[in-house]
Amino acid sequence: MNIKFFAPSWGNTLPFALFCKNVKEAGYDGVEMALPLEKTEKQAILDILRDFDLKFIGQYYQSFERDLSEHAKNYEKYLRHLIEAQPILVNCQTGKDYFSFEQNKHLFEIAERISKETGVKIIHETHRGKSLFAAHITQLYLTSLPNLRITLDISHWCNVHESLLADQTEAVELALHHADHIHTRIGHPEGPQVNDPRAPEWKETFETHLKWWDKIVEIHRKKGTQLTMNTEFGPATYMPVLPYTQQPVASQWEINVFMMNFLKKRYATLC
């Protein structure tokens, strides 16, 4: 087993080649991102990733349609669009929090069918506003659909449940055993992202997240399976900002590189 670390393209404002140069020099293994539908633009991005020897995780977030049939049609279109680029996996913000269990299940079944057909792993992110928006809801899906694999971004659940989930241990434990990819952002009871994980006031919150991630790492270590991590702290205004000026209170890039280096050191024997 080893752990591969991915940089988020979310928030990048640099030319993509320069961004990839920085990603490579920082020590990341790849980039997690969506791809444009326009073929020439898409190919240019993939060429740059290849030039810098960076791996690619496809990211789907375009869950906008209220009508299920339209939603499912576009869902399949985007998944196949990402799979054409031969990612190591596709991470999906699947479904909507207001869809019924059966509606979201239909989308999971589409992803499973495409995954079996193409041989590309498709997993589903625990994200606010989507099907897996809360711990207890995810527990229901994972119990009913035991083959479902997830990206654990537990920062969202801290926000949704306004807690560090001490009263949701069974749901969290089940999720840890279904996680193949981690978004290592640190959330808190009042938001999905602390202003700076290096600040001492977040010590307990940081350590709580580390305990969750440690368990996932140990699960994959015992199984000898691949685990990936995306440091995914976001830009302003996901990153808290100052009033009036709207200036971010910290550097997104510096925090993400800090998180990567911290986790590489923590899991050094596995990277």
N, C-alpha and C positions, 0 to 999 in steps of 0.2 A: 504493500500500500504506500502511496505517497499523496501529498496534498498539492494541488495546483492553485495558484492565486491569480485572480482576474481583476483588472481595473474596470470600473464603470466608465462608459463614454458619456453618461449622463452628466451634464454640467460643463463638458468640454467646450471651450470657445476658440481653441487654437486650430490652425490647419491640421487636418487629420494625420498627415505624415509626421508633423512635429509632435503631436500628441503621442503617436505610437513610438517615436524615438524616446520620448520621456518615459513612457510606460516600460519600454524594454530596459532602459538604463536604470530605472528604479528597481528592477528585479522581478517584475510581474511575468507570469507565464502567458498571459493572453488578455483579451478584452471581451467584456460582455456588452452586447448592444443589439438594437434593432437594425434592420437594413432597409434602405429605400426601395420602393418597388421599381423605380426606373432602372433598367438593366445596366446602362453604361455607368451610372453613378454607383450602383451596387458593386459592379465588377472592379471599379477603381478602389473602393474600400477594401475589398478582398485582396486585391493585388498589394496594397500597402501592408496589410496584416501579414501577408506571405513574405514580403520583402524584409520585414522586421522579425520574422520567425515567431509570430505571436499566434497563439491558439484563439479560437473563436467560440463563444457561447452565444447562441441566438436568443434574443429577448423579445417576447411578445407582450404588449400591454394594451393593444388597440381594442379593448372591450367596451365599445361605445353604444352599440345598437340595442335598443329596448326590445325590438321584435326578435324572437328566438331564431326564426328561420333565416332572417338576414344576418343575425349575429353568427350563427353556425356557419353560414356560407363564407363570411369574411374570415372567421376563425380558421377554417380549413385553408383558405387562400393564403393567409399569412404564414401558417405553419409550413405549408409546402414551399412557399417562397424562401423561408429561412433554411429549410432542410436542403434545398438546392445548393446552398453554400457549404454543405458538409460540416456543420458545427460538431463539436464534441457532445453537445446536448442542446436542447431547446428549453428555456425556462419561460413558463407561461403564467401570466396573471389571468387565469382562466375564470370566465363567468362573471356574474354580478351578485352582490350581496342580497339584492331583492328578487333574484330568480329563485324558483322553487328548487327543492332537492332534485326532482326529476329533470328539470331544465338544465341545471348544472351537470347532473350526471350524464346527460346527453352529450355535452361538450367534452367531458372526460372520456367518453366512449369514442368520440371522433378522434381525439388525440391518441388513444390507445390503438385504434385501427391504423392510423397513419404511422405510428411508431413501429408497429409490427410489419407493416408493408415496406417501410424504408430502412429499418434497422437503426434508426436514430432515436436515442432516448429523449422523451418529452416528459418534463416534470412540471409541477404546478406550485406557484408561489403563494405563501401565506401573506396576503396583502389586503389592506383595508379597501372596502368597496368591491371586492371580488368574492369568488365563491368561498375561499378559505380565510375569511376576514377575521374570524374569532376562534379561540381555542376549542370551545365546546362544539362549535359547528364543524370544525375540521375533524374533531374526534368522531363525529357521526359519519362523515364521509370515509374516513380511514377504516372505521369498523365495518362499514357496508361495502367498501371497495378496497379490499386488503392489498391489491397490487398497485395502488396509487402511490407514486413517489413524489416527494415534494422538495421545493426550495424553502428552507426555513428562514424567514425574515421575522424573527420573533419580536423585533422592535414594534411592529404593528400591533401585536397582541397586547403588549404592555400599555400602549396607548388606548386601544379599544376597551380593555378591561380596567383601565386606570389603576394598575397594580403591577407588581413584579411576579404575578401569577402564582403566589404561594398557595392559593386556594384552587388551583387548576392542575395539580400535579399529575393526575392520571392522563388528562388530555395532552399535556406537554410531553410526558414520557412516551406516549404513543407517537407523537409527532417526531420526536428525536429518532425513533427507530425507523421512520419512513423518509428521513432526510438524506438526500444525496448531494446537496449543494447548499451553501450557507451564504446569506447576505449578512456580513458581520458589522452591521450598523447597530448602535446601542440606543435603544429607546428607553423611555421612562413613563411613569404614569400619566404625565400631562403632554406627552408628545412622542413622535416616532424617531426623534434624533436629539441626543444631548448636544449642547453647544460646542463642547470640546471634551472628548473622552480622557484627555490628559489632565484635566482639572481635578484636584483632590476631592471636590464635593461630589463627584460621580463615582468614587471608589467602590461603594457597595453595589451600585447599579452595574458597573463594569464587571465586577467579580461575579455577580449573578449571571450575566450573559456568558462569561467564561465557563462557568460550571455547566451550562447547557451545551456549549460548543465542545467542551472536553468530553462529554458523554457521547456526542456524535462521532468525534474522532476515535474514541475507544471502540465504538461499535464497528466502524469501518476498519480499524486496525485488526480486530479479531476476525473479521470476515475477509480481509485482504482485498477490499474493494476500493475503487477510486472515489475520492472526495475532492470537491472543489469549493473554493471560497471567493466571494466578491466583496471587496471592502466597502462598497456602496454607501458611504456618507454622501449626502446630496448637496447641491448648490443652494444659494439663496433663492427663494425664501424657505426652502426646506431647512437649510441652515438658518438658524435664528439671525435676525438682522437688527441693526440699530434703528430707532425711530427717526423719522424725517429723512435721513440720508439713505436708508435702506442698505447700508453697508453690512456685509456679512461679518459676524463677530469672530470668525476664524477662517483659516484657509482650508477649503475642501481638499485640495490636492495634498497638502501637508498632513492632514488628518488621515487620509486614505493610505498614504505611504507609511505613516506611523503605524497604522493598524496592521498593514501587511508585514512590516518588519517585526512588530511585536509578536504576531501570531507565528511567523516563521521561526522566531527564536523559541517560542513556547512549544512548538511542535517540530523542533529541529530534527529529531531522529526520524521523522515521517515525511519530510519534505525533500 
